[in-house]
Amino acid sequence: MMIKGVIFDMFETLVTHYKCPLYFGSEIADDLGINTRDFLKIWDEYEEERTIGKVDLEFVLSDILTRYNKYSLDAIRFVVKKRVKIKQQCFENISEEIVAMLDILKKKKIKIGLISNCFSEEVEVIKDSILYNYFDVCCLSYEMGIKKPDQRIFRECVKMLDVKENECIYIGDGGSNELDAAKSVGIRAVQATWFISEQSKQYKIKPDVEHLNRPINIEKLISALDVKNRQN
């Protein structure tokens, strides 16, 4: 089987949070004047629902502010605007090698997919980015109602790409157990390590999968896999 499709993770694979200001739960709590521990307790409880599209950012902020008698529409609008603006900055610092990698895949007529665990405020940012038009298929957890590492989102992406699992590579940093999930459905998993040094300590090099330390090396990887497949 020749490689016919490559599926990517988005954050910490094609773009990184760590080259722009961070604006996660702790920073939002500070802006809203709520104790970080109190804020994060509710914020974290909503993560699953936010990821699969059951609630949006505005709903979560409204609930938290209401519980602490701090409800303010202006405060909600401020946080949403700031979070979107900072997310957009992730896409303003895209590596030239990332773009070159995607151009190589297009030139080789390899289909490109995206599977991203994302929230409401990230959907439009992704769709407005220069990367979006590279994707033949875009599977966003917020829109699909399922998220990594659920096997269904991988199977659906492969189906939409109209390729077979063993004709696909999945490339991601390794968060959300995505690499193991890809392998479990028959997709070859490759860990993108080019952002690892910039990430938090939760990101580790996985010894049980192949690694890609530079985006531009995608061509060598695919050529090697195609040779190996022909020999088999």
Residue frames as a rotation matrix with the C-alpha (Angstrom) as fourth column:
MET 1
0.573 0.820 0.000 0.00
0.820 -0.573 0.000 0.00
0.000 0.000 -1.000 0.00
MET 2
-0.465 -0.670 0.578 1.32
0.642 -0.705 -0.301 3.44
0.609 0.232 0.758 -0.93
ILE 3
-0.551 0.242 -0.799 0.76
0.616 -0.528 -0.585 6.42
-0.563 -0.814 0.142 1.35
LYS 4
-0.383 0.527 0.759 -2.29
0.749 -0.304 0.589 8.28
0.541 0.794 -0.279 0.03
GLY 5
0.563 0.645 0.516 -3.26
0.174 -0.703 0.689 10.40
0.808 -0.299 -0.508 3.02
VAL 6
-0.646 -0.683 -0.341 -1.67
0.549 -0.105 -0.829 12.30
0.530 -0.723 0.443 5.88
ILE 7
0.537 0.840 0.081 -3.78
0.437 -0.359 0.825 13.43
0.722 -0.408 -0.560 8.82
PHE 8
-0.564 -0.781 0.269 -2.50
0.237 -0.465 -0.853 16.10
0.791 -0.417 0.447 11.17
ASP 9
0.165 0.408 -0.898 -3.22
0.966 -0.249 0.065 17.31
-0.197 -0.878 -0.436 14.66
MET 10
0.624 0.083 0.777 -3.39
0.399 -0.889 -0.226 21.11
0.672 0.451 -0.588 14.83
PHE 11
0.769 -0.277 0.576 -2.12
-0.548 -0.750 0.371 22.60
0.329 -0.601 -0.729 18.09
GLU 12
0.322 -0.830 0.455 1.50
-0.645 0.159 0.747 21.81
-0.693 -0.534 -0.485 18.96
THR 13
0.123 -0.302 0.945 1.85
0.603 0.779 0.170 20.11
-0.788 0.549 0.278 15.58
LEU 14
0.126 -0.026 0.992 1.08
0.932 -0.339 -0.127 22.67
0.339 0.940 -0.019 12.87
VAL 15
0.168 -0.095 0.981 0.91
-0.173 -0.983 -0.066 25.67
0.970 -0.159 -0.182 15.20
THR 16
-0.326 -0.338 -0.883 2.04
0.786 0.422 -0.452 26.23
0.525 -0.841 0.128 18.77
HIS 17
0.792 0.611 -0.008 0.70
0.469 -0.600 0.648 28.20
0.391 -0.517 -0.761 21.71
TYR 18
0.596 -0.584 -0.551 4.20
0.664 -0.027 0.747 28.71
-0.452 -0.811 0.371 23.03
LYS 19
-0.532 -0.735 0.420 5.36
0.846 -0.485 0.222 31.43
0.040 0.473 0.880 20.62
CYS 20
-0.289 0.490 0.822 2.70
-0.015 -0.861 0.508 33.90
0.957 0.135 0.257 21.72
PRO 21
-0.646 0.055 0.762 1.26
-0.740 -0.289 -0.607 34.95
0.187 -0.956 0.227 25.09
LEU 22
-0.811 0.399 -0.428 -0.57
0.424 0.905 0.039 32.19
0.403 -0.150 -0.903 26.95
TYR 23
-0.600 0.695 0.395 -4.21
-0.781 -0.616 -0.104 32.78
0.171 -0.371 0.913 27.81
PHE 24
-0.549 0.357 -0.756 -5.49
0.222 0.934 0.280 29.67
0.806 -0.014 -0.592 29.50
GLY 25
0.368 0.845 -0.387 -7.69
0.595 0.106 0.797 29.20
0.715 -0.523 -0.464 32.54
SER 26
0.016 -0.428 -0.904 -5.27
0.973 -0.203 0.113 30.71
-0.231 -0.881 0.413 35.05
GLU 27
-0.914 -0.397 0.084 -4.83
0.404 -0.868 0.290 33.89
-0.043 0.299 0.953 33.02
ILE 28
-0.328 0.880 0.343 -8.60
0.194 -0.293 0.936 34.21
0.925 0.374 -0.075 32.48
ALA 29
0.359 0.429 -0.829 -9.18
0.866 0.176 0.467 33.82
0.347 -0.886 -0.309 36.22
ASP 30
-0.493 -0.633 -0.597 -6.78
0.785 -0.619 0.008 36.68
-0.375 -0.465 0.802 36.88
ASP 31
-0.904 0.162 0.396 -8.59
0.139 -0.765 0.629 38.93
0.405 0.624 0.669 34.39
LEU 32
0.002 1.000 0.001 -11.95
0.168 -0.001 0.986 38.15
0.986 -0.001 -0.168 36.00
GLY 33
-0.377 -0.224 0.899 -10.68
-0.740 -0.511 -0.438 38.66
0.557 -0.830 0.027 39.55
ILE 34
0.789 0.611 0.067 -11.60
-0.554 0.659 0.509 35.12
0.267 -0.439 0.858 40.64
ASN 35
0.178 -0.720 0.670 -9.37
-0.719 0.370 0.588 32.88
-0.672 -0.587 -0.452 42.72
THR 36
-0.335 -0.394 -0.856 -7.49
-0.924 0.317 0.216 30.64
0.186 0.863 -0.470 40.29
ARG 37
-0.992 -0.058 0.114 -8.26
-0.087 0.959 -0.269 27.41
-0.094 -0.277 -0.956 42.11
ASP 38
-0.282 0.959 0.019 -11.98
0.012 0.024 -1.000 28.25
-0.959 -0.281 -0.019 42.33
PHE 39
0.182 0.316 -0.931 -12.10
-0.861 -0.406 -0.306 29.24
-0.475 0.858 0.198 38.67
LEU 40
-0.556 -0.532 -0.639 -10.23
-0.799 0.554 0.234 26.17
0.229 0.641 -0.733 37.42
LYS 41
-0.788 0.330 0.520 -12.44
-0.062 0.799 -0.599 23.78
-0.613 -0.504 -0.609 39.35
ILE 42
0.294 0.955 -0.029 -15.45
-0.044 -0.017 -0.999 24.81
-0.955 0.295 0.037 37.25
TRP 43
0.244 -0.298 -0.923 -13.45
-0.917 -0.381 -0.120 25.55
-0.315 0.875 -0.367 34.08
ASP 44
-0.761 -0.638 -0.118 -11.92
-0.646 0.725 0.240 22.07
-0.068 0.259 -0.964 34.04
GLU 45
-0.479 0.666 0.571 -15.26
0.074 0.679 -0.730 20.39
-0.874 -0.308 -0.375 34.70
TYR 46
0.541 0.739 -0.402 -16.55
-0.275 -0.296 -0.914 21.90
-0.795 0.605 0.043 31.46
GLU 47
-0.385 -0.810 -0.443 -13.62
-0.652 -0.101 0.751 20.80
-0.653 0.578 -0.489 29.27
GLU 48
-0.744 0.142 0.653 -15.32
0.392 0.884 0.255 17.70
-0.541 0.446 -0.713 27.87
GLU 49
0.276 0.956 0.103 -18.53
0.718 -0.133 -0.683 19.56
-0.639 0.262 -0.723 27.02
ARG 50
0.410 -0.210 -0.888 -16.59
-0.411 -0.911 0.026 22.46
-0.814 0.354 -0.460 25.50
THR 51
-0.614 -0.788 -0.045 -14.55
-0.433 0.288 0.854 20.08
-0.661 0.544 -0.518 23.34
ILE 52
-0.809 0.328 0.488 -17.52
0.541 0.741 0.398 18.19
-0.231 0.586 -0.777 21.88
GLY 53
-0.854 0.357 0.379 -19.71
0.055 -0.662 0.747 21.21
0.517 0.659 0.546 21.25
LYS 54
-0.118 0.856 -0.503 -22.21
0.909 0.297 0.292 20.96
0.399 -0.422 -0.814 24.07
VAL 55
0.724 0.290 -0.625 -21.34
0.536 -0.808 0.246 24.40
-0.434 -0.513 -0.741 25.46
ASP 56
0.443 -0.594 0.672 -19.40
0.525 -0.436 -0.731 27.39
0.727 0.676 0.119 24.18
LEU 57
-0.573 -0.797 -0.190 -16.95
0.649 -0.301 -0.699 29.71
0.500 -0.523 0.690 25.89
GLU 58
-0.555 0.414 0.721 -19.58
-0.412 -0.890 0.194 32.36
0.722 -0.189 0.665 26.58
PHE 59
0.528 0.803 -0.278 -21.78
-0.198 0.434 0.879 29.83
0.826 -0.409 0.388 28.42
VAL 60
0.240 -0.519 -0.820 -18.93
0.804 0.580 -0.132 28.65
0.544 -0.628 0.556 30.64
LEU 61
-0.787 -0.563 0.252 -17.80
0.366 -0.755 -0.544 32.16
0.496 -0.336 0.801 31.52
SER 62
-0.203 0.813 0.546 -21.38
-0.521 -0.562 0.642 33.17
0.829 -0.154 0.538 32.27
ASP 63
0.635 0.461 -0.620 -21.84
0.182 0.691 0.700 30.22
0.751 -0.557 0.355 34.62
ILE 64
-0.142 -0.786 -0.602 -18.58
0.890 0.165 -0.426 30.82
0.434 -0.596 0.675 36.48
LEU 65
-0.833 -0.178 0.524 -19.20
0.046 -0.966 -0.255 34.55
0.552 -0.189 0.813 36.89
THR 66
0.115 0.964 0.240 -22.77
-0.437 -0.168 0.884 33.94
0.892 -0.207 0.402 38.04
ARG 67
0.492 0.048 -0.870 -21.67
0.553 0.755 0.354 31.45
0.673 -0.654 0.345 40.68
TYR 68
-0.337 -0.717 -0.611 -19.27
0.940 -0.225 -0.255 34.01
0.045 -0.660 0.750 42.15
ASN 69
0.529 0.700 -0.480 -21.71
0.719 -0.670 -0.185 36.93
-0.451 -0.247 -0.858 41.87
LYS 70
-0.310 -0.714 -0.627 -19.53
0.077 -0.676 0.732 38.64
-0.948 0.179 0.265 39.30
TYR 71
0.056 0.353 0.934 -21.68
0.910 0.367 -0.194 38.32
-0.411 0.860 -0.300 36.18
SER 72
0.091 -0.058 -0.994 -20.87
-0.234 -0.972 0.035 40.97
-0.968 0.230 -0.102 33.59
LEU 73
0.834 0.259 0.487 -21.58
0.396 0.334 -0.856 40.86
-0.384 0.906 0.176 29.88
ASP 74
0.795 -0.597 -0.107 -18.68
-0.572 -0.679 -0.459 43.24
0.202 0.426 -0.882 29.32
ALA 75
0.044 -0.801 0.597 -16.34
-0.798 0.332 0.504 40.89
-0.601 -0.499 -0.624 31.18
ILE 76
0.345 0.163 0.924 -17.47
0.259 0.930 -0.261 37.94
-0.902 0.330 0.279 29.05
ARG 77
0.983 0.058 0.174 -16.97
0.183 -0.265 -0.947 39.91
-0.009 0.963 -0.271 25.84
PHE 78
0.542 -0.839 0.049 -13.54
-0.838 -0.536 0.098 41.06
-0.056 -0.095 -0.994 27.02
VAL 79
-0.054 -0.573 0.818 -12.33
-0.467 0.738 0.486 37.52
-0.882 -0.356 -0.308 27.73
VAL 80
0.562 0.323 0.762 -13.75
0.447 0.656 -0.608 36.06
-0.696 0.682 0.224 24.51
LYS 81
0.982 -0.185 -0.030 -12.19
-0.137 -0.601 -0.788 38.81
0.128 0.778 -0.615 22.41
LYS 82
0.307 -0.925 0.223 -8.83
-0.926 -0.237 0.293 38.47
-0.219 -0.296 -0.930 24.13
ARG 83
0.041 -0.267 0.963 -8.78
-0.174 0.947 0.270 34.68
-0.984 -0.179 -0.008 23.88
VAL 84
0.798 0.284 0.531 -9.67
0.454 0.295 -0.841 34.74
-0.395 0.912 0.106 20.17
LYS 85
0.859 -0.500 -0.107 -7.04
-0.489 -0.742 -0.457 37.39
0.150 0.445 -0.883 19.50
ILE 86
0.038 -0.887 0.460 -4.33
-0.854 0.210 0.476 35.33
-0.518 -0.411 -0.750 21.20
LYS 87
0.270 0.117 0.956 -5.44
0.230 0.956 -0.182 32.16
-0.935 0.269 0.231 19.40
GLN 88
0.988 0.117 0.100 -5.13
0.127 -0.261 -0.957 34.07
-0.086 0.958 -0.272 16.13
GLN 89
0.492 -0.869 -0.051 -1.54
-0.855 -0.493 0.160 34.91
-0.164 -0.035 -0.986 17.02
CYS 90
0.104 -0.419 0.902 -0.72
-0.141 0.892 0.430 31.19
-0.984 -0.172 0.034 16.94
PHE 91
0.479 0.202 0.854 -1.54
0.730 0.449 -0.516 31.28
-0.488 0.870 0.068 13.24
GLU 92
0.978 -0.202 -0.049 0.46
-0.201 -0.862 -0.466 34.44
0.052 0.466 -0.883 12.63
ASN 93
0.168 -0.961 0.222 3.68
-0.919 -0.070 0.389 32.67
-0.358 -0.269 -0.894 13.58
ILE 94
0.907 0.231 0.352 3.46
-0.108 0.936 -0.335 29.62
-0.407 0.266 0.874 11.34
SER 95
-0.029 -0.985 0.168 6.82
-0.103 0.170 0.980 28.08
-0.994 0.011 -0.106 10.52
GLU 96
0.067 -0.047 -0.997 7.89
-0.969 -0.242 -0.054 28.28
-0.239 0.969 -0.062 6.88
GLU 97
-0.882 -0.450 -0.139 8.72
-0.470 0.866 0.174 24.58
0.042 0.219 -0.975 7.12
ILE 98
-0.454 0.812 0.367 5.12
0.126 0.467 -0.875 23.78
-0.882 -0.351 -0.314 8.07
VAL 99
0.446 0.611 -0.653 3.89
-0.529 -0.408 -0.744 25.48
-0.721 0.678 0.141 4.92
ALA 100
-0.271 -0.641 -0.718 6.63
-0.962 0.203 0.182 23.80
0.029 0.740 -0.672 2.88
MET 101
-0.885 -0.017 0.464 5.58
-0.145 0.959 -0.241 20.41
-0.441 -0.281 -0.852 4.27
LEU 102
0.039 0.989 0.142 1.97
0.104 0.137 -0.985 20.96
-0.994 0.053 -0.098 3.24
ASP 103
0.356 0.009 -0.934 3.07
-0.836 -0.443 -0.323 22.18
-0.417 0.897 -0.150 -0.19
ILE 104
-0.721 -0.674 -0.163 5.10
-0.686 0.660 0.305 18.98
-0.098 0.332 -0.938 -0.65
LEU 105
-0.630 0.553 0.545 2.06
0.202 0.795 -0.572 16.86
-0.750 -0.250 -0.613 0.15
LYS 106
0.421 0.800 -0.428 -0.09
-0.227 -0.364 -0.903 18.82
-0.878 0.477 0.028 -2.29
LYS 107
-0.002 -0.520 -0.854 2.56
-0.981 -0.163 0.102 18.44
-0.192 0.838 -0.510 -5.00
LYS 108
-0.925 -0.377 0.043 2.65
-0.371 0.922 0.108 14.70
-0.081 0.084 -0.993 -4.39
LYS 109
-0.287 0.924 -0.254 -1.19
-0.621 0.022 0.784 14.65
0.730 0.383 0.567 -4.60
ILE 110
-0.717 0.046 -0.696 -1.46
0.512 0.712 -0.480 13.18
0.473 -0.701 -0.534 -1.13
LYS 111
0.262 0.907 0.330 -4.73
0.253 -0.394 0.884 13.95
0.931 -0.148 -0.332 0.61
ILE 112
-0.816 -0.564 0.127 -4.47
0.098 -0.351 -0.931 16.02
0.569 -0.748 0.341 3.77
GLY 113
0.285 0.923 -0.256 -6.75
0.459 0.103 0.882 15.68
0.841 -0.370 -0.394 6.78
LEU 114
-0.629 -0.386 0.675 -7.04
-0.404 -0.580 -0.707 17.47
0.665 -0.717 0.209 10.11
ILE 115
0.300 0.684 -0.665 -8.29
0.560 0.439 0.703 16.08
0.772 -0.583 -0.251 13.41
SER 116
-0.685 -0.536 0.494 -8.33
-0.008 -0.672 -0.741 18.70
0.729 -0.511 0.456 16.14
ASN 117
-0.002 0.602 -0.799 -9.77
0.990 0.116 0.084 18.69
0.144 -0.790 -0.596 19.63
CYS 118
-0.846 -0.301 0.439 -10.97
0.324 -0.946 -0.024 22.27
0.423 0.121 0.898 19.78
PHE 119
-0.440 0.663 -0.606 -13.35
0.641 -0.241 -0.729 24.67
-0.629 -0.709 -0.319 21.48
SER 120
0.553 0.794 0.251 -15.92
0.761 -0.360 -0.539 27.11
-0.338 0.489 -0.804 20.11
GLU 121
0.750 -0.261 -0.607 -13.48
-0.220 -0.965 0.143 30.02
-0.623 0.027 -0.782 20.07
GLU 122
-0.317 -0.941 0.116 -10.96
-0.240 0.199 0.950 28.00
-0.917 0.274 -0.289 18.06
VAL 123
0.123 0.431 0.894 -13.25
0.678 0.621 -0.393 26.81
-0.724 0.655 -0.216 15.25
GLU 124
0.944 0.306 0.124 -13.45
0.298 -0.630 -0.717 30.07
-0.141 0.713 -0.686 13.32
VAL 125
0.451 -0.863 -0.229 -9.81
-0.647 -0.493 0.582 30.86
-0.615 -0.114 -0.780 14.04
ILE 126
-0.312 -0.525 0.792 -8.84
0.141 0.799 0.585 27.57
-0.940 0.294 -0.175 12.39
LYS 127
0.301 0.545 0.782 -11.17
0.835 0.245 -0.492 28.15
-0.460 0.801 -0.382 9.44
ASP 128
0.985 0.060 -0.159 -9.88
-0.004 -0.927 -0.375 31.69
-0.170 0.370 -0.913 8.91
SER 129
0.296 -0.955 0.002 -6.24
-0.234 -0.071 0.970 30.60
-0.926 -0.287 -0.244 8.97
ILE 130
0.115 -0.357 -0.927 -3.97
-0.987 -0.147 -0.065 30.21
-0.113 0.922 -0.369 5.95
LEU 131
-0.831 -0.462 0.309 -3.69
-0.457 0.885 0.094 26.51
-0.317 -0.063 -0.946 6.77
TYR 132
-0.126 0.891 0.436 -7.37
-0.351 0.371 -0.860 25.71
-0.928 -0.261 0.266 6.34
ASN 133
0.580 0.414 -0.701 -7.39
-0.766 -0.015 -0.643 25.52
-0.276 0.910 0.308 2.54
TYR 134
-0.483 -0.801 -0.354 -4.69
-0.856 0.517 -0.002 22.86
0.185 0.302 -0.935 2.62
PHE 135
-0.713 0.190 0.675 -7.06
-0.292 0.794 -0.532 20.36
-0.637 -0.577 -0.511 4.23
ASP 136
-0.761 0.512 -0.398 -9.15
-0.241 0.347 0.906 18.06
0.602 0.786 -0.141 2.07
VAL 137
0.263 0.811 -0.522 -11.00
0.413 0.394 0.821 17.00
0.872 -0.432 -0.231 5.22
CYS 138
-0.639 -0.410 0.651 -11.30
-0.342 -0.607 -0.717 18.91
0.689 -0.681 0.248 8.49
CYS 139
0.174 0.665 -0.726 -12.61
0.473 0.590 0.654 17.02
0.864 -0.457 -0.212 11.55
LEU 140
-0.610 -0.307 0.731 -13.10
-0.378 -0.698 -0.609 19.44
0.697 -0.647 0.309 14.43
SER 141
-0.808 0.255 -0.531 -14.28
0.532 0.703 -0.472 17.89
0.253 -0.664 -0.704 17.69
TYR 142
-0.775 0.522 -0.357 -16.49
-0.105 -0.662 -0.742 20.87
-0.624 -0.538 0.567 18.53
GLU 143
-0.332 0.643 -0.690 -18.44
-0.941 -0.280 0.191 20.37
-0.070 0.713 0.698 15.30
MET 144
-0.403 0.092 -0.911 -18.42
-0.444 0.850 0.283 16.57
0.800 0.518 -0.301 15.21
GLY 145
0.509 0.653 0.561 -19.40
-0.788 0.092 0.608 15.90
0.346 -0.752 0.562 18.81
ILE 146
0.933 -0.342 -0.111 -16.55
0.359 0.872 0.332 13.40
-0.017 -0.349 0.937 19.28
LYS 147
0.669 -0.738 0.089 -12.94
-0.738 -0.674 -0.037 13.94
0.087 -0.041 -0.995 20.22
LYS 148
0.056 -0.773 -0.632 -9.59
-0.179 0.615 -0.768 12.23
0.982 0.156 -0.104 20.32
PRO 149
-0.721 -0.684 -0.110 -8.79
-0.621 0.567 0.540 9.58
-0.307 0.458 -0.834 21.43
ASP 150
0.222 0.865 0.451 -12.21
-0.322 0.501 -0.803 8.24
-0.920 0.033 0.390 20.36
GLN 151
-0.598 -0.500 0.627 -11.55
0.331 0.559 0.761 5.87
-0.731 0.662 -0.169 17.45
ARG 152
0.295 0.839 0.458 -14.64
0.798 0.048 -0.601 7.15
-0.527 0.542 -0.655 15.65
ILE 153
0.727 -0.019 -0.686 -13.12
-0.212 -0.957 -0.197 10.50
-0.653 0.288 -0.700 14.78
PHE 154
-0.411 -0.907 -0.093 -10.12
-0.490 0.133 0.862 8.77
-0.769 0.400 -0.499 13.17
ARG 155
-0.520 0.273 0.809 -12.32
0.595 0.796 0.114 6.35
-0.613 0.541 -0.576 11.24
GLU 156
0.587 0.806 -0.079 -14.56
0.543 -0.464 -0.700 9.17
-0.600 0.368 -0.710 10.05
CYS 157
0.348 -0.537 -0.768 -11.61
-0.536 -0.786 0.307 11.23
-0.769 0.305 -0.562 8.84
VAL 158
-0.714 -0.622 0.323 -10.19
-0.151 0.586 0.796 8.30
-0.684 0.519 -0.512 6.87
LYS 159
-0.157 0.759 0.632 -13.61
0.800 0.473 -0.370 7.60
-0.580 0.447 -0.681 5.38
MET 160
0.742 0.465 -0.483 -14.04
0.180 -0.832 -0.524 11.23
-0.646 0.301 -0.701 4.33
LEU 161
-0.043 -0.847 -0.529 -10.56
-0.654 -0.377 0.656 11.24
-0.755 0.374 -0.539 2.78
ASP 162
0.857 0.452 -0.249 -11.61
-0.495 0.582 -0.646 8.14
-0.147 0.676 0.722 0.79
VAL 163
-0.121 -0.893 -0.434 -8.46
-0.713 0.382 -0.588 6.19
0.690 0.238 -0.683 1.64
LYS 164
0.596 0.243 -0.765 -7.77
0.240 0.855 0.459 3.08
0.766 -0.457 0.451 3.70
GLU 165
0.976 -0.186 0.115 -6.37
-0.166 -0.292 0.942 3.17
-0.141 -0.938 -0.316 7.22
ASN 166
0.434 -0.865 0.252 -3.12
0.509 0.466 0.724 1.47
-0.744 -0.185 0.642 6.17
GLU 167
0.143 -0.354 0.924 -2.66
0.907 -0.327 -0.266 4.07
0.396 0.876 0.274 3.43
CYS 168
0.722 0.275 0.635 -2.62
0.054 -0.937 0.345 6.87
0.690 -0.215 -0.691 6.03
ILE 169
-0.484 -0.776 -0.404 -0.16
0.672 -0.034 -0.740 8.49
0.560 -0.630 0.538 8.39
TYR 170
0.788 0.613 0.057 -1.30
0.425 -0.608 0.670 10.40
0.445 -0.504 -0.740 11.46
ILE 171
-0.340 -0.934 0.109 1.10
0.621 -0.310 -0.720 13.09
0.706 -0.177 0.685 12.67
GLY 172
0.697 0.577 0.425 0.65
0.029 -0.615 0.788 14.69
0.716 -0.537 -0.446 16.08
ASP 173
-0.088 -0.760 0.644 2.55
-0.722 -0.396 -0.567 15.82
0.686 -0.515 -0.515 19.16
GLY 174
-0.650 -0.154 -0.744 1.05
0.188 0.916 -0.354 12.96
0.736 -0.370 -0.567 21.20
GLY 175
-0.849 0.400 0.344 -1.47
-0.505 -0.430 -0.748 14.77
-0.152 -0.809 0.567 23.38
SER 176
0.056 0.994 0.092 -4.87
-0.955 0.080 -0.286 13.23
-0.292 -0.072 0.954 24.13
ASN 177
-0.195 -0.220 0.956 -3.46
-0.152 0.969 0.192 9.73
-0.969 -0.108 -0.223 23.52
GLU 178
0.530 0.503 -0.683 -3.90
-0.668 -0.249 -0.702 10.48
-0.522 0.828 0.204 19.83
LEU 179
-0.266 -0.722 -0.639 -0.97
-0.953 0.297 0.061 8.39
0.146 0.625 -0.767 18.58
ASP 180
-0.891 0.004 0.455 -2.12
-0.164 0.929 -0.330 5.24
-0.424 -0.369 -0.827 20.33
ALA 181
0.076 0.996 0.045 -5.67
-0.141 0.055 -0.988 5.85
-0.987 0.069 0.145 19.09
ALA 182
0.320 -0.028 -0.947 -4.47
-0.925 -0.223 -0.307 6.23
-0.202 0.975 -0.097 15.49
LYS 183
-0.708 -0.668 -0.229 -2.47
-0.695 0.717 0.056 3.00
0.126 0.198 -0.972 15.76
SER 184
-0.651 0.478 0.590 -5.45
-0.152 0.679 -0.718 1.17
-0.744 -0.557 -0.369 17.22
VAL 185
0.499 0.864 -0.065 -7.47
-0.218 0.053 -0.974 1.72
-0.839 0.501 0.215 14.02
GLY 186
0.461 -0.376 0.804 -4.62
0.733 0.672 -0.106 0.75
-0.501 0.638 0.585 11.70
ILE 187
0.931 -0.193 0.310 -3.19
0.035 -0.797 -0.602 4.19
0.364 0.572 -0.736 10.88
ARG 188
0.092 -0.963 -0.255 0.58
0.865 0.204 -0.458 4.62
0.493 -0.178 0.851 11.07
ALA 189
0.943 0.267 -0.199 1.32
0.333 -0.742 0.581 7.03
0.007 -0.614 -0.789 13.92
VAL 190
-0.049 -0.959 0.281 4.21
0.783 -0.211 -0.585 9.49
0.620 0.191 0.761 13.75
GLN 191
0.512 0.194 -0.837 5.10
0.778 -0.518 0.356 11.88
-0.364 -0.833 -0.416 16.56
ALA 192
0.474 -0.317 0.821 5.87
0.354 -0.785 -0.508 15.47
0.806 0.532 -0.260 15.58
THR 193
0.376 -0.410 -0.831 8.67
0.924 0.094 0.372 16.52
-0.074 -0.907 0.414 17.91
TRP 194
-0.281 -0.613 0.738 9.61
0.696 -0.660 -0.283 19.94
0.660 0.435 0.613 16.51
PHE 195
0.123 0.364 0.923 7.62
-0.333 -0.861 0.384 21.82
0.935 -0.354 0.015 19.17
ILE 196
0.513 0.166 -0.842 8.35
0.559 0.680 0.474 19.48
0.651 -0.714 0.256 22.08
SER 197
-0.445 -0.805 -0.392 11.11
0.838 -0.220 -0.500 21.65
0.316 -0.552 0.772 23.57
GLU 198
-0.828 0.179 0.532 8.74
-0.181 -0.982 0.049 24.62
0.531 -0.056 0.846 23.68
GLN 199
0.116 0.974 -0.193 5.86
-0.129 0.207 0.970 22.72
0.985 -0.088 0.150 25.26
SER 200
0.326 0.085 0.942 4.96
-0.932 -0.137 0.335 22.11
0.158 -0.987 0.035 28.87
LYS 201
-0.587 -0.718 0.375 6.36
-0.788 0.612 -0.062 19.09
-0.185 -0.332 -0.925 30.69
GLN 202
0.183 0.728 0.660 3.30
-0.429 0.664 -0.613 16.98
-0.885 -0.171 0.434 29.89
TYR 203
0.876 0.094 -0.474 4.61
-0.482 0.231 -0.845 16.44
0.030 0.968 0.247 26.37
LYS 204
0.150 -0.816 0.559 7.11
-0.451 0.446 0.773 13.62
-0.880 -0.368 -0.301 26.10
ILE 205
-0.323 -0.337 -0.884 8.92
-0.931 0.278 0.235 11.79
0.167 0.900 -0.403 23.32
LYS 206
0.639 0.585 0.499 7.13
-0.631 0.770 -0.095 8.49
-0.440 -0.255 0.861 22.80
PRO 207
-0.383 -0.916 0.116 9.60
-0.699 0.370 0.612 5.62
-0.603 0.154 -0.782 22.30
ASP 208
-0.384 0.287 0.877 7.08
0.270 0.944 -0.191 3.28
-0.883 0.164 -0.440 20.66
VAL 209
0.757 0.603 0.250 6.34
0.427 -0.167 -0.889 5.34
-0.494 0.780 -0.384 17.52
GLU 210
-0.056 -0.736 0.675 8.29
0.974 -0.188 -0.124 6.89
0.218 0.651 0.727 14.67
HIS 211
0.248 0.062 -0.967 9.33
0.528 -0.846 0.081 10.53
-0.812 -0.530 -0.242 15.03
LEU 212
0.310 -0.166 0.936 9.56
0.831 -0.432 -0.351 13.49
0.463 0.886 0.004 12.71
ASN 213
0.007 -0.391 -0.920 11.87
0.861 -0.465 0.204 16.17
-0.508 -0.794 0.334 14.08
ARG 214
-0.736 -0.142 -0.662 11.47
-0.147 -0.921 0.360 18.60
-0.661 0.362 0.657 11.19
PRO 215
0.310 0.950 -0.044 8.36
-0.220 0.027 -0.975 19.20
-0.925 0.312 0.217 9.07
ILE 216
0.271 -0.240 -0.932 10.42
-0.943 -0.262 -0.207 19.30
-0.195 0.935 -0.298 5.87
ASN 217
-0.758 -0.629 0.173 11.44
-0.603 0.777 0.182 15.66
-0.249 0.033 -0.968 6.43
ILE 218
0.145 0.918 0.370 7.92
-0.503 0.390 -0.771 14.52
-0.852 -0.074 0.518 5.53
GLU 219
0.562 0.058 -0.825 9.05
-0.821 0.158 -0.548 13.73
0.099 0.986 0.137 1.97
LYS 220
-0.502 -0.822 -0.268 11.83
-0.732 0.569 -0.374 11.40
0.460 0.008 -0.888 3.14
LEU 221
-0.620 0.330 0.712 9.46
-0.499 0.535 -0.682 9.69
-0.606 -0.778 -0.167 5.56
ILE 222
0.463 0.885 -0.043 6.82
-0.565 0.258 -0.784 9.01
-0.683 0.387 0.619 2.92
SER 223
0.327 -0.429 -0.842 9.38
-0.854 0.247 -0.457 7.87
0.404 0.869 -0.286 0.34
ALA 224
-0.737 -0.653 0.176 10.89
-0.654 0.622 -0.432 5.44
0.172 -0.433 -0.885 2.87
LEU 225
-0.335 0.700 0.631 7.48
-0.424 0.486 -0.764 4.07
-0.841 -0.524 0.134 3.80
ASP 226
0.626 0.565 -0.537 6.51
-0.714 0.139 -0.686 3.63
-0.313 0.813 0.490 0.15
VAL 227
-0.134 -0.761 -0.634 9.74
-0.826 0.440 -0.353 1.73
0.548 0.476 -0.688 -0.54
LYS 228
-0.833 -0.168 0.528 9.15
-0.501 0.635 -0.588 -0.46
-0.236 -0.754 -0.613 2.50
ASN 229
0.083 0.962 0.262 5.57
-0.522 0.266 -0.810 -1.14
-0.849 -0.070 0.524 1.43
ARG 230
0.518 0.048 -0.854 6.67
-0.841 0.210 -0.499 -2.12
0.155 0.976 0.150 -2.09
GLN 231
-0.530 -0.812 -0.246 9.23
-0.712 0.583 -0.391 -4.52
0.461 -0.032 -0.887 -0.67
ASN 232
-0.702 0.334 0.629 6.58
-0.382 0.568 -0.729 -6.14
-0.601 -0.752 -0.272 1.50
